[in-house]
Every structure is written in C-alpha cells, then in structure tokens.
C-alpha cells in the first residue's frame, strides 16, 4: 500500500501565511500539519511509501522538507517511510489541476499498482488511521470515512453518503442542496488495487476533477465501497481562524495539561 497525499492547492484563504509557502508545511506545535499525518501512517505496516503531489510553485519547498524530514523523539529513524514528491506543473490557483487529476498523475507518474491510501495534506487528526486500514482489510473493498454532521450548511459544502446496516455505501452526493443523510465524508479514502483502472479512466467518463469526493461519488455503484466511522477529532485547516484554533488546542494538549475540547 502507498499513501498519496493531495497537497497541490494554493490555500488562498490563509494568505498571507500561504502566499509563498504551502499550507501542509505550516507548523502546529513542534511539528507540521503534514508531518503529524505521516508520522501516524508511518506506523501502519502495510504502507511502504508516501507520494506527495504538490504544485510547481511549492515543489522546491516540499523537496527540501522531504530531505530534512525530522524524526520525533519517540520514533526510530528507520520507522519513517520514504517520501516521493510529484510536481503537477501548475503555478497558480487559476491553473490548478484539481484533486482527482493530481491523484491520477501520481498513479501514472509512479506506476502505482497496489492499494492506495489517499489523504488531504491539510487535515490534522487526533486519531490513528490504523483502524481505517484494518477495516479495509476486513471488508476487502475500497473504503471512505464518515462522521455525523448536524448543520445543513456544512453538509451542503462536503460529500454526503447513504449507507446500509453493513456500512456499504448506497449513494454519495457532493455538496448537495438536499443532503440524503447527516453522514459527511472527510477527504480520506482507500482505493484497492482492483479499482485503480476505474480511477485512471474516471475523468474521461465524466468524473468531476476539483474535490476529491468527486472520485468517490463516481465510484459508488461501479464498485463496492464501505464506510468507516471517524473515531475522533479532525481539524480541517481551511482558514486563518481554523489554523489558529488547531494551534491553540493541539499545542495546549502537547503541553501535558488536561482540558476538555
């Protein structure tokens, strides 16, 4: 299994912090957003390599980060998985390829022919993705993650699924006006090797290219997909306010103090 991290956005809502610096490499406490994600995935035995797709504007910064990737004190250096940086060639928000094109670019450039764990590079999780991979092994199908969202306006800005009693996905909507349920989908997916041909040909068959949820929506009905309930807190770093909140809450926890969040 390989990790593919989608990190080719320009994060215009976080300007000026991200005007000349990639959002996934912003610091939270003693680490970066991306390192927090990958340190967890490093502990999953099935994963052999991380592929990070970025844009041309930030590719050099990611290359330097990959060369200097640090080791947290509790981990041995040999436990870190290798990282490969893919430059998608774009230089502005207006010319960006979109998450689905970036994913396909990673598959083609790296010749991937195995299961892939797809993750957004701008999310911070307070739980491990190990359970997600374990559920993937149990079900034997491609997987998506889900959580309950009570606010209609938030459901209208994300992916929404309907599932049966076995958590098989019956349908998926992307940014629906009338959501089919309260089950929202964060940008974390596992696509099995057998479904990669569908992924590679998805755009030519009508799949949307911008949001990563477009691909999951396209695949539902074409291949079996199950859903895994998100077991903890997720910070979606989408604005200066959410970045500040994540810094405050996670740095507070890292200090060793106890606080309800």
Order of alpha helices (4+ residues) and beta strands (2+ residues): beta-beta-beta-alpha-beta-alpha-beta-alpha-beta-beta-alpha-beta-alpha-beta-beta-beta-beta-alpha-alpha-beta-beta-alpha
